[in-house]
């Protein structure tokens, strides 16, 4: 067997982007093998493990599930030394029943980790904050709350050009620039800082890894085309990640168009969750909201109803920050083909 440290990463949202950030940080000091793409299931994870070679010092493994007992099987293969949970959201609610069910399924990872290992949790997540693992390991927390051992302050958004932040560890602090836009990327950097700290890295090494992280295709990837700037975040989605993508889009100082498709495996409240995404787009001042698919009809309906309410109401805190800024268009298409027939008219420069 190989003497390799294993970092296992799971959570409802942000597994892949957190994996990429952690691998970027660890690569500043170690030879790292990471999960490619999202090879994070019962087929993909073993295939990743089979790629381990003598030169590798650390494996960074993304661990994705959609049902109970799946994480147990993955953990038996991975045997992580460090376990990272990004958050407990609503993805796969259809199979896992509730957020408590999701928490139970995700934390199956701990049963097969190194008994002297490290558990790193998002301290701003209501389900993870204060969670007590059955294996007796005291978790390390990251988050924006100062009570977390790893937290961030002086966060300064740079629009689509990323974010500056000051990162605090239990013993030090440093400032770093995150290249990928979005407030959620600060959490990814904090998780990576906690992992790097657990593996004996210096602040300078961790900072260099945060600043070296770049987006991958389909994951908040900024594409500057001749006439458009495209935010490619199309690989997969759930309500939390879709709202985060809309938050990123809202940073743009030009005409903003959101093209959204159906989200699956959300359970009995799926229509309401889609509706909330549509309302969020209106609140963020998106100029053109394009909803594609049967479930996205609820997003379009919710956006239209909310827009009408706001047009008829006085200014409130719920209204977009830019005065009287509402989407100029809200469109729903049953299929992608239907949308493509009208795309040129909807997607304009400006």
VEXDREN-2710 file (C-alpha; in Angstrom, 1 decimal):
% VEXDREN-2710
k/r/px/py/pz
1/UNK/0.0/0.0/0.0
2/UNK/1.0/3.6/-0.5
3/UNK/1.7/6.0/2.3
4/UNK/-0.7/8.8/1.1
5/UNK/-2.8/11.2/2.9
6/UNK/-6.4/11.3/1.7
7/UNK/-8.7/14.3/1.8
8/UNK/-12.4/13.4/1.3
9/UNK/-14.8/16.2/0.2
10/UNK/-18.6/16.1/0.2
11/UNK/-21.6/18.4/0.8
12/UNK/-24.7/19.5/-1.0
13/UNK/-23.2/22.4/-2.9
14/UNK/-19.6/23.3/-4.0
15/UNK/-17.9/19.9/-3.9
16/UNK/-16.1/20.3/-7.2
17/UNK/-15.1/24.0/-6.7
18/UNK/-13.9/23.2/-3.2
19/UNK/-12.0/20.2/-4.4
20/UNK/-10.3/22.3/-7.0
21/UNK/-9.3/25.0/-4.5
22/UNK/-8.0/22.4/-2.0
23/UNK/-6.0/20.7/-4.7
24/UNK/-4.6/24.0/-5.8
25/UNK/-3.4/24.9/-2.3
26/UNK/-1.9/21.4/-1.5
27/UNK/-0.1/21.4/-4.9
28/UNK/2.1/24.2/-3.6
29/UNK/3.8/21.8/-1.3
30/UNK/2.8/18.2/-2.2
31/UNK/2.4/16.0/-5.2
32/UNK/-1.4/15.7/-5.5
33/UNK/-3.8/13.4/-7.3
34/UNK/-7.3/14.9/-7.5
35/UNK/-10.7/13.7/-8.7
36/UNK/-10.9/14.7/-12.4
37/UNK/-14.2/16.4/-13.3
38/UNK/-16.9/15.0/-11.1
39/UNK/-15.8/11.4/-11.0
40/UNK/-17.2/11.3/-7.5
41/UNK/-19.5/8.3/-7.4
42/UNK/-19.1/4.5/-6.8
43/UNK/-17.5/4.1/-10.3
44/UNK/-15.6/7.4/-10.5
45/UNK/-14.0/7.3/-7.1
46/UNK/-12.4/3.9/-7.4
47/UNK/-11.1/4.8/-10.9
48/UNK/-9.4/7.9/-9.3
49/UNK/-7.9/5.7/-6.6
50/UNK/-6.5/3.3/-9.3
51/UNK/-4.6/6.3/-10.7
52/UNK/-2.5/6.7/-7.6
53/UNK/1.3/6.3/-8.1
54/UNK/4.4/6.3/-5.9
55/UNK/5.1/10.0/-6.6
56/UNK/1.7/11.1/-5.1
57/UNK/1.7/12.3/-1.6
58/UNK/-1.9/13.4/-1.2
59/UNK/-5.2/12.3/-2.8
60/UNK/-8.0/14.9/-2.9
61/UNK/-11.2/12.9/-3.5
62/UNK/-14.7/14.3/-4.2
63/UNK/-17.4/12.1/-2.8
64/UNK/-20.9/12.5/-4.2
65/UNK/-24.0/10.6/-3.2
66/UNK/-27.7/10.6/-3.9
67/UNK/-28.9/8.0/-1.3
68/UNK/-28.2/6.3/2.0
69/UNK/-25.3/3.9/2.4
70/UNK/-23.6/5.2/-0.7
71/UNK/-21.2/7.3/1.3
72/UNK/-20.4/4.3/3.5
73/UNK/-19.3/2.4/0.4
74/UNK/-17.2/5.3/-0.9
75/UNK/-15.6/5.9/2.5
76/UNK/-14.6/2.2/2.7
77/UNK/-12.6/2.8/-0.5
78/UNK/-11.3/6.2/0.2
79/UNK/-10.4/5.8/4.0
80/UNK/-9.9/9.6/4.4
81/UNK/-7.5/11.2/6.8
82/UNK/-9.2/14.6/6.5
83/UNK/-13.0/14.9/5.9
84/UNK/-14.5/18.2/4.6
85/UNK/-18.2/19.0/4.4
86/UNK/-19.1/22.1/2.5
87/UNK/-22.7/22.4/3.6
88/UNK/-26.0/20.6/4.0
89/UNK/-28.5/21.9/1.4
90/UNK/-31.5/20.4/-0.5
91/UNK/-29.8/18.5/-3.4
92/UNK/-31.1/14.9/-3.6
93/UNK/-33.9/15.7/-1.1
94/UNK/-36.1/13.4/-3.2
95/UNK/-34.1/10.4/-2.1
96/UNK/-32.9/11.5/1.3
97/UNK/-36.2/13.0/2.6
98/UNK/-35.0/16.1/4.5
99/UNK/-31.9/18.1/5.3
100/UNK/-31.5/15.9/8.4
101/UNK/-31.5/12.9/6.1
102/UNK/-28.9/14.6/3.9
103/UNK/-26.7/15.2/7.0
104/UNK/-27.0/11.6/8.1
105/UNK/-26.0/10.4/4.6
106/UNK/-23.1/12.8/4.2
107/UNK/-21.6/12.0/7.7
108/UNK/-21.4/8.3/6.9
109/UNK/-18.0/9.3/5.7
110/UNK/-16.7/9.6/9.3
111/UNK/-17.2/6.0/10.1
112/UNK/-14.3/4.9/7.9
113/UNK/-11.9/7.8/8.3
114/UNK/-8.5/7.7/10.1
115/UNK/-9.3/7.6/13.8
116/UNK/-6.6/10.2/14.3
117/UNK/-7.8/12.3/11.4
118/UNK/-9.4/15.7/11.0
119/UNK/-13.0/16.7/10.4
120/UNK/-13.4/20.2/8.8
121/UNK/-17.0/21.6/8.7
122/UNK/-18.7/24.8/7.5
123/UNK/-19.4/26.6/10.8
124/UNK/-21.9/28.9/9.2
125/UNK/-24.2/26.0/8.2
126/UNK/-27.0/25.4/10.7
127/UNK/-26.9/21.6/10.4
128/UNK/-23.1/21.4/10.7
129/UNK/-22.5/24.0/13.4
130/UNK/-22.3/22.1/16.7
131/UNK/-22.5/18.7/15.0
132/UNK/-20.8/16.0/17.2
133/UNK/-19.4/13.1/15.2
134/UNK/-19.9/9.6/16.7
135/UNK/-16.2/8.8/16.3
136/UNK/-15.4/11.4/19.0
137/UNK/-13.2/13.7/16.7
138/UNK/-13.7/17.3/17.5
139/UNK/-14.4/19.2/14.3
140/UNK/-12.5/22.2/13.0
141/UNK/-14.8/24.9/11.7
142/UNK/-14.5/27.4/8.8
143/UNK/-16.8/30.3/7.9
144/UNK/-17.4/34.0/8.1
145/UNK/-18.4/34.0/11.7
146/UNK/-15.4/35.0/14.0
147/UNK/-16.1/32.0/16.2
148/UNK/-14.8/29.7/13.5
149/UNK/-11.2/28.8/13.8
150/UNK/-10.7/29.6/10.1
151/UNK/-12.6/32.7/9.1
152/UNK/-12.4/35.7/6.7
153/UNK/-12.8/39.4/7.2
154/UNK/-12.3/42.5/5.1
155/UNK/-13.9/40.8/2.1
156/UNK/-13.8/43.1/-0.9
157/UNK/-15.6/42.0/-4.1
158/UNK/-14.0/42.9/-7.4
159/UNK/-17.0/42.1/-9.6
160/UNK/-16.3/39.5/-12.2
161/UNK/-12.6/39.8/-11.4
162/UNK/-12.9/37.9/-8.1
163/UNK/-12.5/38.8/-4.4
164/UNK/-9.9/40.0/-2.0
165/UNK/-10.1/38.8/1.6
166/UNK/-8.2/38.5/4.8
167/UNK/-8.0/34.9/6.1
168/UNK/-7.5/34.0/9.8
169/UNK/-6.2/30.8/11.1
170/UNK/-5.9/29.9/14.8
171/UNK/-2.4/31.4/14.9
172/UNK/-2.1/33.8/12.0
173/UNK/-3.7/35.8/9.2
174/UNK/-2.9/36.7/5.6
175/UNK/-4.5/38.4/2.6
176/UNK/-5.2/36.7/-0.7
177/UNK/-7.0/37.4/-4.0
178/UNK/-9.5/34.8/-5.2
179/UNK/-9.6/34.8/-9.0
180/UNK/-13.1/33.2/-9.4
181/UNK/-16.0/35.6/-8.7
182/UNK/-18.7/34.8/-6.1
183/UNK/-19.0/35.1/-2.3
184/UNK/-19.1/31.3/-2.1
185/UNK/-15.5/31.1/-3.3
186/UNK/-14.5/32.6/0.0
187/UNK/-15.8/29.5/1.7
188/UNK/-13.9/27.3/-0.6
189/UNK/-10.7/29.2/0.2
190/UNK/-11.4/28.9/3.9
191/UNK/-11.9/25.1/3.6
192/UNK/-8.6/24.9/1.6
193/UNK/-6.9/27.0/4.3
194/UNK/-8.0/24.6/7.0
195/UNK/-6.9/21.6/5.0
196/UNK/-3.5/23.2/4.3
197/UNK/-3.1/24.1/8.0
198/UNK/-3.9/20.5/9.0
199/UNK/-1.1/19.3/6.7
200/UNK/1.6/21.6/7.9
201/UNK/1.6/24.2/5.2
202/UNK/2.7/27.8/5.7
203/UNK/0.5/30.9/5.2
204/UNK/2.6/31.8/2.1
205/UNK/2.1/28.4/0.5
206/UNK/-1.7/28.5/1.3
207/UNK/-2.0/32.0/-0.1
208/UNK/-0.1/31.0/-3.3
209/UNK/-2.5/28.1/-3.8
210/UNK/-5.6/30.2/-3.3
211/UNK/-4.3/32.7/-5.9
212/UNK/-3.3/30.0/-8.4
213/UNK/-6.8/28.5/-8.5
214/UNK/-8.6/29.0/-11.8
215/UNK/-12.1/27.9/-13.0
216/UNK/-12.8/24.7/-14.9
217/UNK/-15.4/24.3/-17.7
218/UNK/-19.0/24.4/-16.5
219/UNK/-18.0/25.7/-13.1
220/UNK/-18.2/29.5/-12.8
221/UNK/-15.9/29.7/-15.9
222/UNK/-15.6/33.2/-17.3
223/UNK/-15.5/33.2/-21.1
224/UNK/-14.8/36.5/-22.8
225/UNK/-16.2/36.2/-26.4
226/UNK/-16.0/39.0/-29.0
227/UNK/-19.5/40.4/-28.2
228/UNK/-20.5/38.7/-24.9
229/UNK/-19.0/37.8/-21.6
230/UNK/-20.3/34.3/-20.7
231/UNK/-20.4/32.8/-17.2
232/UNK/-20.3/29.1/-17.9
233/UNK/-21.8/27.4/-14.8
234/UNK/-23.9/24.9/-16.6
235/UNK/-22.6/21.5/-15.4
236/UNK/-25.2/20.9/-12.6
237/UNK/-27.4/22.9/-10.4
238/UNK/-29.5/23.1/-7.2
239/UNK/-31.3/26.1/-5.7
240/UNK/-28.4/27.3/-3.6
241/UNK/-25.8/27.1/-6.4
242/UNK/-28.2/28.6/-9.0
243/UNK/-28.8/31.6/-6.7
244/UNK/-25.1/31.9/-6.2
245/UNK/-24.6/32.0/-9.9
246/UNK/-27.2/34.8/-10.2
247/UNK/-25.3/36.7/-7.5
248/UNK/-22.2/36.5/-9.6
249/UNK/-24.0/37.6/-12.8
250/UNK/-25.4/40.6/-10.9
251/UNK/-21.8/41.9/-10.6
252/UNK/-21.7/42.6/-14.3
253/UNK/-21.9/46.3/-15.3
254/UNK/-23.6/45.6/-18.6
255/UNK/-26.9/44.0/-19.8
256/UNK/-27.3/40.8/-17.8
257/UNK/-29.1/37.7/-19.2
258/UNK/-29.6/34.5/-17.2
259/UNK/-30.4/31.3/-19.0
260/UNK/-31.7/28.7/-16.5
261/UNK/-32.7/25.0/-16.9
262/UNK/-34.6/22.6/-14.8
263/UNK/-33.2/21.4/-11.4
264/UNK/-33.9/17.8/-10.6
265/UNK/-34.1/15.5/-7.5
266/UNK/-35.5/18.3/-5.3
267/UNK/-38.5/16.4/-3.9
268/UNK/-42.1/17.5/-3.4
269/UNK/-41.2/21.2/-3.0
270/UNK/-39.4/21.3/-6.4
271/UNK/-41.9/23.9/-7.9
272/UNK/-41.5/26.2/-4.9
273/UNK/-37.7/26.0/-5.1
274/UNK/-37.8/26.9/-8.8
275/UNK/-40.1/29.7/-8.0
276/UNK/-37.7/31.1/-5.4
277/UNK/-34.9/31.1/-8.0
278/UNK/-37.0/33.2/-10.4
279/UNK/-37.8/35.7/-7.6
280/UNK/-34.1/35.8/-6.7
281/UNK/-33.3/36.8/-10.3
282/UNK/-35.7/39.7/-10.2
283/UNK/-34.2/40.8/-6.8
284/UNK/-30.7/40.8/-8.3
285/UNK/-31.7/43.1/-11.1
286/UNK/-31.2/40.6/-14.0
287/UNK/-32.2/42.2/-17.3
288/UNK/-33.3/39.1/-19.2
289/UNK/-34.5/36.0/-17.4
290/UNK/-34.8/32.9/-19.7
291/UNK/-36.3/29.8/-18.2
292/UNK/-36.1/26.5/-20.1
293/UNK/-38.0/23.3/-19.1
294/UNK/-41.2/22.2/-17.5
295/UNK/-40.0/22.9/-13.9
296/UNK/-38.6/26.2/-14.9
297/UNK/-42.1/27.4/-15.7
298/UNK/-42.5/27.9/-11.9
299/UNK/-39.4/30.1/-11.9
300/UNK/-40.8/32.2/-14.7
301/UNK/-44.2/32.4/-13.1
302/UNK/-42.7/33.4/-9.7
303/UNK/-40.5/36.0/-11.3
304/UNK/-43.5/37.6/-13.2
305/UNK/-45.7/37.6/-10.1
306/UNK/-43.0/39.1/-8.0
307/UNK/-42.2/41.7/-10.6
308/UNK/-45.8/42.7/-10.9
309/UNK/-46.0/43.0/-7.1
310/UNK/-43.0/45.3/-7.0
311/UNK/-44.2/47.4/-9.8
312/UNK/-47.3/48.1/-7.9
313/UNK/-45.7/48.6/-4.5
314/UNK/-43.7/51.2/-2.9
315/UNK/-39.9/50.7/-2.5
316/UNK/-39.0/48.1/0.1
317/UNK/-35.9/46.4/1.3
318/UNK/-36.7/43.5/-1.0
319/UNK/-36.5/45.7/-4.1
320/UNK/-33.3/45.5/-6.1
321/UNK/-30.7/48.0/-4.9
322/UNK/-30.6/49.9/-8.2
323/UNK/-33.7/52.1/-8.2
324/UNK/-36.6/50.8/-10.1
325/UNK/-34.4/48.2/-11.9
326/UNK/-36.5/45.3/-13.0
327/UNK/-36.0/42.7/-15.7
328/UNK/-37.0/44.0/-19.1
329/UNK/-37.9/40.5/-20.2
330/UNK/-39.0/37.2/-18.5
331/UNK/-39.3/34.3/-21.0
332/UNK/-40.2/30.6/-20.6
333/UNK/-39.5/28.0/-23.2
334/UNK/-40.5/24.3/-23.0
335/UNK/-37.3/23.1/-24.7
336/UNK/-33.8/24.3/-25.6
337/UNK/-34.7/24.1/-29.3
338/UNK/-37.6/26.5/-28.7
339/UNK/-35.2/29.0/-27.0
340/UNK/-32.5/28.7/-29.7
341/UNK/-35.0/29.8/-32.4
342/UNK/-35.3/33.1/-30.6
343/UNK/-31.9/33.4/-29.0
344/UNK/-30.6/36.0/-31.4
345/UNK/-33.4/38.4/-30.6
346/UNK/-33.0/37.9/-26.8
347/UNK/-29.3/38.0/-26.5
348/UNK/-28.1/41.4/-27.5
349/UNK/-25.0/43.5/-26.9
350/UNK/-25.3/46.3/-24.4
END
